[in-house]
Amino acid sequence: MATIGDVARVAGVSRSTASYALSGKRSISTEVRERVAAAVRELGYTPNAGARALATSQTMVIGLLAQFLRDEFAPAMMQYILGVSDSARELGYDILLVTEEDGTRALRRITDSRMVDGVVLLNVAEHDDRLDILRSAGQPGALVGLPGDPRGVDVFDLDFEATGRLMVERLHRLGHRELILVSQPEHVVERGGAYVWRLRNAAVEHARQRGITVHAVFGSSQQPHIGAELNALLDAHPDATGLLLNNEAAAAALPTVLHTRGLGSPGDLSVIGRYSDEFAKSFSLPFSFIESAPDRLGRMAVDHLVRRIEQSNEAVGGHVVRLVDPEFVDRGSVAAPRAAATGHGR
């Protein structure tokens, strides 16, 4: 089995230089890094995690706390998990994925036992019980999701309020005056999913200022329920000309619903969703959308967390709250409404 000494010999550098090139703890020239990387590939070298932990007090493992909740759409959560895990791997860290229901106990266990060098939290609630534990832990933490009190942690999230306003404004400029907004299930809000009401409240208020009627409802996260709910909404509001979706399950179900009803988008109904480009490709969604940016958010969280792990807090600076501006991706499902509403019940 190859050792760090073997890597150093093949790369033509000292053992310490090879180690620094792999750990990133000191400035090493690009040419030397490339030689060390080539030696690693040639030898199939894998660092000994146990020896490394003893020598550096680092595990090179990041804890990722996430849950697959029944009232949220699992494929959407996977996008965030992949964003974090891919970024960590690129930086030389493994991921310890913790999905147990008792998040506070899990977080205390992995931080007290020094199983990880830092922690990323998903499924962040408005008042999240895990935050006090994370603030008092010896390891730094980063959140993908904005809590009510972000003190002592680094936070990265989509600006959901700006997203809600942008969705409404896009349709307002085209002359739409009656919209339907389908949000995540109400249970998500009840347990602290503030991103749902942040988008919803901002959209409704922006619509009110523009003289637009918005029928704001909570939708299911699974078929066949969400398909039936979409049909019922279109029946109940035949004069609505735009549909806003802050619910991935609704977006995935909508093509079938429109096809069954003989409707097209944007001819009969303009549609804007909120999800990732990868999600759109996975479900072959033809709708314009606001990019939810799970890959970008995961990368931002991991990059900042690794800086805190490998540098002093003084070098990294104070804790940050960074909200990503919404990006509208035009897939051709938004247009001016027809001069006379024809209804959605046909």
Secondary structure, 3 states (H helix, E strand, C coil): CCCHHHHHHHHCCCHHHHHHHHHCCCCCCHHHHHHHHHHHHHHCCCCCHHHHHHHHCCCCEEEEECCCCCCCCHHHHHHHHHHHHHHHHHCCCEEEEECCCCHHHHHHHHHHCCCCCEEEECCCCCCCCHHHHHHHCCCCEEEECCCCCCCCCEEEEECHHHHHHHHHHHHHHCCCCEEEEEECCHHHHHCCCHHHHHHHHHHHHHHHHCCCEEEEEECCCCCCHHHHHHHHHHHHCCCCCEEEECCHHHHHHHHHHHHHHCCCCCCCCEEEEEECHHHHHHCCCCCEEEECCHHHHHHHHHHHHHHHHHCCHHHHCCCCEEEECCCEECCCCCCCCCCCCCCCCC
